[in-house]
Amino acid sequence: MNMLRIGLAQCRQVDGLDRNAETIFRFLTRAGEAGVQVLCFPETQTMGYRVDISAPDAAVPATELDGLHRCVADRCRGLGMACILGTETPAETGKPYNSALVISETGEILGVHHKARLTPLDAVAYSPGETFETFDLFGIRIGVVICFEGFRFPETTRECVAQGAQVVFHPQNNTTRPNDWKIPIHHAMITTRAAENTIWFASCNACLDPHQNSQSLVIAPDGRVHAEAPLKEETLVVADIDVDLATRAMFNFDLEGCAPLLFGDTVRLDELADEFREP
């Protein structure tokens, strides 16, 4: 077994860098006390989601954000904990990127993923990114997809898996509007991203009230719910995951490897067609 303890910070988010920073550091401390190795925050946690939580045309406080990012990285180094931080970063177009900063357990800012698939509301306030990147945390390859692009576009997660990701983190902010009918749809798509790739998929939503249209969920590579947060409660989800279970068998179309996922213990390997069995 190759165990990794991950955390999802289902936390409140407001229009205000200082108040959001207080929340971030509070959850970093809680996660450190719980022995979390990789902590994921919701989408746009530093500034608040533009359009619904903060103003879409507000200036990007680039200097203040850079300072906060560095303080979070310093705190991660002190805790020996890695972090995926939902934030925003300046873009040449004027509208910022909707971004997720990836910080290593040594406090190094490894890189940033910019949300590449924008909803019509996202596009009011953000510029689209173009690429999907993976990163190594605690010797494990992880990917990041943000909200809409992870829900509705399976190829985004598959690109991370193609690059070797066994765990994909999914910061989301979903949503302040009364679309509660979408809850089971969102949960089904989160489950599918894990099961169709045989990976761990960890989705972290903000704590939103009165409308939070997805739980924060950790889904195992067989598609079963491994850990979850109740809706509308500020909470830290802590989950121990066995990364070795993320075989990527479905992604690789390894049918012998897929057999236990498809049939459990109801089918013996010697029942499979010869071309799907190891010689």
Number of C-alpha atoms within 10 A of each C-alpha: 8 9 11 17 15 23 29 33 28 31 23 21 26 18 17 14 18 14 14 20 20 12 19 22 15 13 21 26 16 16 23 20 10 14 16 25 23 26 26 27 31 32 30 26 31 27 25 25 27 20 15 16 16 15 14 18 14 10 11 16 13 13 9 12 19 12 11 17 19 16 15 21 25 18 20 26 17 13 20 17 25 27 26 25 25 29 24 29 21 18 15 8 10 13 21 22 24 27 28 30 22 28 28 24 22 18 22 15 19 13 13 22 23 26 27 20 21 19 12 8 12 20 14 14 20 27 23 19 16 10 11 19 16 24 21 14 20 15 7 15 18 23 26 31 29 29 24 20 19 25 23 14 14 15 13 22 29 20 17 22 23 16 16 17 24 25 27 24 26 33 32 28 27 26 21 17 13 11 12 16 9 14 15 13 14 19 19 13 16 26 25 20 27 27 24 19 26 27 29 30 31 28 31 34 31 33 28 23 14 13 16 23 26 28 25 28 25 31 26 24 31 23 22 13 15 17 18 19 22 14 21 20 16 15 19 23 22 22 18 15 21 15 19 13 18 22 18 25 21 23 16 14 12 14 16 18 17 19 19 15 17 14 10 10 10 9 12 11 15 9 8 13 9 10 9 14 14 7 5
